[in-house]
Amino acid sequence: MRNLTRLLPVILVAAAGGWFADWLGLPLAWLIGAAVVTAVTSLAVAPVRVPGALFRAGQMVVGVAVGLTVTSDIVQRLGPHVWVIPLAAVVSLSIGRMMMPFVARHGRLDRTTAYFSLVPAGIAEMADQAGKQGADVGAVATFHTLRVFLIVMILPPIIMMIEPQVSTAVAGGARGLAAFTQGWTPQLAVALGIGLLAAIGGARIGVPSAYVIGPMVAISALSGSGLLEAQEPVVLLAAAQILLGLTLGARFRRETLARLPRALAFGVPAMLLHAAIMSALALLVAGVMGFDPAALLLGFATGGIAEMVLTAQTVGADSALVTAYQVTRGLMGNLLAGTIHARTVAAEEGEGKQATDGHAEPGPGKGKEIGR
């Protein structure tokens, strides 16, 4: 309770930042505004610590919202994308792996830290795997936080520029008293209850991003079969955005950023180049295959699952389709990161060490240097 009391002023300020961004007419306004204000507070005033329960609550609301939009034609909608989805994931993972030597060499990071920092998968999962391999966990978490933050800040305005109808949809959203009163129905309460149970169940069996995926799958089954019909109020989605933005901004730590200036100076351009390549590929595939550019931009994006799905909800793209792309990339990244590291990065480091040991005099002080 004491932690929540201390966090309340930050939540209010973050909400004010979200309101201001919404007033400006930005897509994903409440998340972007909250994230920026919280990041500034964490870096300039004092570290902000957000209870995990708040983040999970925001994820659950997003998962339920996506599930409620799913209709019975979901299989037909996904059909044409069945081969593009895994291919996009493989390409994204490969780009991150290819950029690793550049960031490691010029950013003065050990190769393991650089590798796990550039795998476009879950923040917590990559930090955990990096820690088991002896990498710099703080650096890995910071890189992934910046990756998601940058995508969230940059991609929605780009979508608004290439699809002008999105701007109209964002500006024309429910506002004022209607935003607080519409959508609060018994069916919504049922959906939220089922979503919570599905999230908890998914977390217990180890589903990645369980508080997004669990509710989405459970509610999709009910919504797609016509057993449950509801729509989340705008104010509830705004609250979810604030919670996600609050958590994203709070991940920034002054001491971590201060010790990684060189790594970030080369890592950030690498992440932006990665994002640009994936965006260009998305637009190319959309043009050739006749797919919706906004959906593919968000599906190919290297942002977080919850953030990209929420962006799709906001701009009116096919959120179920975006979820399929994002979940596939996240799952493949989480499952393959360790194997790729062992067979490439660790193997190369072992060969290099053997070559060094074979041509150098033994002496004290040798060893792996982490986060130089």
Beta strands, then each sheet from edge to edge (+ up, - down):
end
